[in-house]
């Protein structure tokens, strides 16, 4: 590994993912410089103090100075970022991202970047945490985690391989799937769980005895609602961006809970146990895999 492997990398959005990315890149010794771009001067200062970035720049300067650009902003901001960076994007600069939805981001890139869209190779590291902001960053955040690569027709095989290597250097295991498949899968296993976690917190908070309920909550409630501490802005954008897939999963979940409600109302102990047994066995099998 050498500092010339990836040269100068600009990270746009230096929160948990972006700052962790900077720490991992610098820890691996594969960059000459990491530039931070963002809206919050306090967060950027924190990232610089931690050593996640070397300096702060505006987007135009960062794009002109970099061989790599990594977009770690909420997905609703991607189109505006593409619009701002396009005039400054040289032919030898690669772009990747860490967005939790892919079809909408690819569409925005194609509409804004035009012929330069081939330089954007979409990615989604399946890593994160309940806390957000640079202060929560960890250099090992991507170690052993999966990063999904959603290349599209305009990408060259060589550029896709380079982006795969970029994420592998951070400790990720990469896997290629289509953007449509990605959005359908993660609506079920990521987006829906976050919505349910937020919903449970909101339900308890809406109770007249919310304070007492929270005061008596144990490990189960704490585990289930841990991800409700995640960035509200990010998850708001994900819900809108992946609306159709999320609504399909939410409707299916409501159907299951509706059947469970009916079983409870009828005191159908055998029916409840059958559903719980099937779910419990599947969870244990998945956990052991």
Secondary structure by P-SEA (a helix, b strand, c coil): cccccccbbbbccccaaaaaaaaaaaaaccccbbbbbcccaaaaaaaaaaccccccccaaaaaaaccbbbbcccccaaaaaaaaacccccccbbbbbbccccaaaaaaaaaccccccccbbbbbccccccccccccccccccccbbbbbbccccccaaaaaaaaaaaaaabbbbbbbcaaaaaaaaacccaaaaaaaaaaaaaaaaccaaaaaaaaccaaaaaaaccccccaaaaaaaaaaaaaaaaaaaaaaaaaaaaaaaaaaacaaaaaaaaaaaaaaaaaaaaac
